[in-house]
Amino acid sequence: MPIVAILAGAIALCTSALTTPAQDAIRVQTNQVLIPVFVSDKKRVLLLMQHPDDLFRAALDGDGPRVDALYEAVAIHGLTASDFQVFDDGQTQVIQNVSYERSTYWDVRDNRGHHTEYIGPGGGKWSTAEWPPGMVGDIVPSHYVIAYTLPESPEGSCHRINIKVNRHNAVVSARSEYCNTKHSASDPVNGTRLGAQLENDLASPKDESVKISLLAVPLLTNSDAVCVHIALDWRWESLKGESRTRGVLGLIRKKDGALVTRFSDLADREGVTRSDWADPPDYHGDRRTPSVIENRYEKQITLPPGEYDLRVVLGDGTRFGHAEIPLTVSGYDRNEFAINGISLCKRISDVAANSPLNKPNLPGAWGQKLPGDYRPLVSKDVEFKPTADTQFKKGGTLYTYFEIYEPSLVEGQSPATVQIRMRIVDLKTGDAITDSEPISAAPYMKAGRSIIPVGRGMDISKLPIGSYRLDVQATDSTGKSTAWRSTNFTVE
């Protein structure tokens, strides 16, 4: 029955939310160790699970603020440094500061279903597989951040952490280990055990235990450095084991093999054993308590123009997979009309509906501003999410995202009219299957911006199974045309 299914989902939401620790890693910042910690009252959690009607109604109504409020109600608030004890390798530490922060975590409904997204400690965005029908999603309450002075230890050494709270019925969720390593904020696995495993796998013959698809598309910017959007896709089933930590490591090298930069990130749910909370009841044998398993990662990095090789590895300490692609980053003249590469997308979501000006459709739904430097690819209030998996189902929609640079749109100049032409070519025959009439770019323009973000959907329901190429070109009313940009895809 639908009501039973949704109610079961609401109870499962309680459980999954509170057995998921903070996404931030323990980090060493200057001479401090910073530990994210969840502290919840077990009695309040059990009470909410026993009487979920309020939560059920709020979730059914899509009242995100109310659901958030209910979750904040089970958290223990107002704790100070005197309420915590921190043990670093068994030694008591003097706490310097305790702050309370909201998790960078959102539940998102898009054209494919309902899933969860969050920002990792390396600044990239992780996405989970879709939640089953009737489940509201996964929410992580706000958490404390405990700071104490880094004890003297050799660089690269790893240390065990234990956190205690002087509150009755308090349940503490926190990571249990950190390593004293020097690395940038964009490379949190550097010097860790998982980081070493990822490096070893990347240097070994290709491992097929986890098959990943890799995409890198340079975006248009108003500076000489170029922002590159990197996307990884994999089947969630390939990482469904007992490990609760996944890591990504990427290396970017010049053609001569010289390392230009590296980046990494973590999806970490270590901290609370599943047995710490009672499983929610079955409803007619229908248990809806799946583990939250990631199947997608996006990262943005800045590179100077040049020719590169990009290698990325994904792993959980047991299963690994890596991929390698060439990467061309082209500069462009700020006085010239230009277009960037085409991103193919399978997921789109309406971010206008989840903006601060509107009531969120789902708990934690985010607006167009994410923390850090990650910039969602938004066109006409819709976020387009590039995919590295370019195999599309017959009868579906091919979503595309690309950017056009029109110098005349700079404030103070008379703007030119911009049009787009798009065509699909059969790779086997070379024939153009579709060739659009000129499409006005005016609906995609933003006042005062010279970069036009274009996101569109193309009906491919009539395309036979086969391999195709999508071509895109832009022209303006001054007679200028960009080069054709192309990307391949298949219909299955």
N, C-alpha and C positions, 0 to 999 in steps of 0.2 A: 504494500500500500504506500502511496506517495508520502503521506504524513509520517508514517513510521520510518521511511527511508531518510527523510530530512531530519527528523528528530534524532535518529541514530547518528547522522552526520554531525549534528550540533554537539552531541556528547563526545564524539570522537574528536571534534575540534578542541574541546577542553583538554583532553588527554594529550593530543599531539602538541598543543601549544606549550604545555608546561613540562613536557619531556624534551623539549628542544632548547638547548642552551643558547647563549648569545652567539651571534655569528662572528663578532669581532674576535680575532686571535689575541692571546696574551702577547703584548709587545713591549720591547725595551725602547724607551724614548729618552734621549739624553742619558741621565743616570738613574732613570726610574723604570720600574716594572709596572705596567698597567694591566689589571686583570678585570675583564667583564664578568659580572656575577648576577645571576637571578636569585631572588629570595622570595619564596611564596609560602603562604600559610596552608598547610595540608588540610586542616579542617574546613577552611573556606572553599578550597578546591573540591573536596568531597561533597560539601553542601551544594555547590553549584552543579555538580554532576548528578546529585540526587533530585534536584529541583530545577531542571533546565528550561522551564517554560518561558521565563523572561528572555533568556538567551535565544531560545528557539524563535520567539516572536520577533526579536530584533534582527536575527539573521534572515528570517523569512521576509521581513520588510525591507531588507537591504540597509538597515540602519547601522552603518559602520561605526559612528561615534558611540552609540549605545553599546555595541558589542565590545568596543575598546574599553569603555567604562567598566563593564562587567569584568573584564580581564584585569584591569587595574585594581579592582576591588579585592582580588585574591592575592595580589602582591603585598608584601610587607613594606610599608613606606616609613620614611623618617629615620632610617638608620644612619648612624654616624660612625666615625672611625672607632669609637669606644665599643661599638656593638660587634665588631669583627675581630677575628683572630686569623692571621695569615702565617702559614708555616712553609718556609722555603727549604726543601731538603730536611724537614723536621725541625728547623730552627725558627723560633718566633721572630717576626719582623715588625718593625715600628712603622705603622701606617701613617703616611704623610697627608693623604687627602682621600675623600670619598665623594663621588658625584653621582647623580642619577640621570640617565640618558635614555632616550627612546631608541628602539632598535630600527635599523634601516631595512624594513621588511614590509612587503605589500602583498595583498591578495588581488589578483587581476583576472578579470573576465575578458576574453578576446573572442575572435571568430572561431577558434578551435575548441574553446571550453574555458575551464576555470583552473588556474594554477597559481603558484606563489613565486615571487621574485624578491631577491634581496641583493644588496651590495656586499661583496666580500671585502676582507681586509686589504686586498691588493687593488681595490677600486673598480673591479669588473662587476658585471651583473650576472648572477646565477638565476636560472629558471628551472622549476620542477616540471615533472610530467603532470598531466591533467588529473585533478581530483575526480573521484567517481561522482556520478550524478547524485544530488541530494546532500553533498557535503559542502559546508560553507567555506572551509579552507583551513589555513594554518595561520595562527597569530602568535607572535612572540611579544610578551609584555616588555615594558621598559626594564632596564637593568642598572645596577650599580657598577661603577668603575673604581676599583681600589688601586691606589698608587703607593708604592714604597720604594726606598732606595735600593738600587741594584747591588746585591752582595758581591764582594770580590770573588771572581772566578775566572778561569781561563776562557778566552774567546772560543766559541764553538761548543762549550760544555752545555749540557741540558740538565734541567732541574725539575724536581717534583714539587707540585703545589697542593696544599690542602687548605680549605677555607672553612671556618666555623663561625656560627652566628649565635649570639646569646639570646635567642628567642625560642620559646616553647613551640613545638610543632612546625618550626621553620624547615623548609626544604631548600637546600642550596644547590644551584646548578652552575658549574664553572669548569673550565678546562683544567687539566691536571698537570700540564707540563709546558715549559717554555725553554728556549735555547738562547744563550747569550751570543748572538751573532750580529754583525754589522751589515745591514742591508737597507736599501731604500724602502719607502712605504709601498712602492709598487712591486716589491719582490719579497713577500713575507715567508716563502718557503726556503729561502736561501739559508743554508747552514743547518736546516732541520733534517731529521731522519727521512721524512717523506721527500724532502727536496733532493737528498742524495739518491734516493731510489728513482725519482723522476729523471735526474741527470743521467744515471746509469742506463735507464731504459732508452733515453733519447740517443745515447751513444751506441746502443746495441742494434742488431738487425731488427727489422720491423716486427713488432709484436701485434698479432691479430686478435688477442683476447678481448680487446675493446676496439671496435672500428669507429673512428671518428671522421667527420667531414670538416674541412677547414676552409674558411673564406677570409679574404682581406681586401677591403675596398677603401682607397683613399677618398677622403671627403674634401670639399672646398673650404678654404679658410681665408681670412684676411691677413695672413702673415706668410713669411717665406717657408716656415715649417708646415708640414702637412699632417693633419689628423687622419689616422688610419683606423677604420672600424674592423675589428677581428671577431669572427663568429665561429664557434665550434658546436656541432650537433652530434649526438650519439644516442643509441637506444638505451632507455633507462634500465632495461632488463640486464644489461651488461655490467651494471654496478649495483646489483640488488643484494649483495652479500652482507655480512655482519659489520663490515667496516663502516664507521660513521664519519669518516673524513675523506674528502676527495681533494685532489690538488691538480692545478694546471701550471705548467712551466713552458714559456716560449723563449726561443733564442732567435735573434735577427742578426744575420751575418751579411757582410759584403760578398760579392761574387768570388773574391780571393780567399774567403774563409775567415776574415777578421771579424771578431764579434763587435757589433755596433751597440746592442743593448739587449737586456733580458727583462722579462716580466713574469710574475707568478701570482697565484691566488689560492685561496682555500675555501672550501665549503665544509664547515666543521660542526658536527652535532655531538661531539664527545662531551661528557660531563655528567650525565645522569643515566643510570642504567634503566632499561625499560621496566624492570621489576619494581622500581621505586613507586610506580603508580598502578593502581588496579586497572585492569582492562575494562573498558565499558561493556555493558551487557550485550548479548546477541539479541536481535529482533528477528524472530522466525528464521534463525540461522544465518541471517545476513549481517556479517561483521564488516564494518566499514572503517577499518583502522589501518590503512596502508602506510608504510613508511614513506616519508617525503624523500623522493629520489630525484636528483637533478638530471636533466637530459640536454641542457643547453647552457652555453656560457658566451658572454660578449665582453669585449675589452676594447678600449680606445687608447692608442699611443700616438706620440708625435715623432715624426721622422723628417729629416731633410730630404730633398729630391735625390733619387738614386736608384740603383738596381740592387735588390736584396734577395736573400733566401730566408724564408720563415719556416721554422720547425717548432711544433707544439706537441707536448705530451700531456696526456690525462691519465690519472691513476688514483687508486685508493690504497696503495701499499701491497696489494695482492694482484690486482688486474691492472694492466696498462695498455695504452694504445697511443700511437703518435702518427702525425701526418706532416708533410712538407710541401710547400708550394713556392714558386717564384713570386716576387713582389716588386712591382715597378711603381715608384712614387715620382710623379711628374710635377714639376713646378708649372706655374702659369703666370702670364703677364697680367697685372691688375688692370691694364688698359685694354685687354682683349676679351672678347666674348668666348666663353668656355663651358664645357660640360664634363662632369666626372664620370667614373665607371658606374655601371648599373648593378644594383643589388636586387636579387630576387628574394621574395619574402613569402612565407606561408602564414605568418601570424601578424595580425594587426589589432590594435585596441584603441577605443575611443577615449582619449585622455581628457577631452573637454568635459565629458560626463563626470569625470573624477577630479576635476579641478577644485581648488579651494572655494570657488564661487557656487559650487553645486554640492548637494549631499552625495557622499560617496556611495556607489552601488554595492561595494563590498568592503568589509573591514580592512582598514589600512590602505585602501586604494590611493595611489599617489597621483600628484599633478604632474606638470611638465618639468618641475625642478627636482632633480635627484641630488643627494649629497655628493661632495667631491667633484671630480672633473668629468664624470660620465654625462654625455649629452644624448638624450633620446633622439632618434631620427623621426621628427614630427612634421607632418604635412597636413594642413587644413584640420588641425586638432585630432589627427589620427597618428598613432605611433606605428611605424613600419619596422619590422624586426628581420634584418637580413638573415638568410639561411645558407649554410654551406651544402645542404642536401638539395640538389637541384632536380630531383625526381618528383614529378607532380602527378597526382591522380587524375585519370580521365574524368571529365565532367566537373572539374573544380575551377578555381579562379587563380590566375597567375598575378600575384601582387608584385609591383616594382617600385623601387625608390631610387632617385638620382637627383643631382643638384646642378643647377645652371648658374653661371656667373655672368651677370649683365652689368658692365661698368656704368652704363647710363642711368642706372637706378640709384646711384649715389646722390645724396641730397644736394640740390642746387642745379642739377642737370635736367634736361628734358628727357623723360624716360622713353626708351624704344619699346615697341610692341614685340613681344616674344611669342613664338609658336613652336610646337613640338610635333615631330613626325615619328611614328612608331610602326615597325613592321616585323612580322614573324616569317622566317625563312626555313623551309624544309632542308635539313642538312644533307639528306640523301640525294635530292634532285636539284637543289639550288634554287627552287622556285619560291617566290614570295607567296605565302599562304594568305596573309592579311597585310594590308598597307593602308594606314589610317589617313584620313584627311587631316590637314593642319589643325592642331589642337591648341587653343589659347592657353598660355601660361599665366594669364592675369589672375585666375582664382587662387593660385598658389603663392602669389607675391605677398610680401610683408612690407609695410611702409618703412622707408629708411634703410632697407636691407638690399644689398646688391646680389645676395645669394638667394636663389629661388629653390626651395625644397619641393620636389614633385613626387608625390606618392599616388599611384593609380592601381586599379584592378583591371585585369584583362580576362575576358571570357574565353576559356580554352576548351569548353565543353564539346565543341565540334571538331577539335583536332584529333586525327587518328593517332593511335599509339605509334610513337616514333621519336626521333631526335630533331631538335629545332634550335634556331638561333634567333634571339631578340635583338633588333637593331633600334637605336634611338639617336635622333639628331635634333638640334635646336637651331632655329633661324630667328633673326630679328628684322625690324622694319628698316634698318639702315643697310640691309643687303648682306649682312654677315651670316655665316653658317658655321656651326661647330663641326668637328670631325664626327663621323658615325662612331658610336660606342656600341659594343656587342657583348653578349653573354649567351652561353648555351644552356639548354635544359632538355629534359626528356618527359614524355607523357606515357604513363603506364596504364 
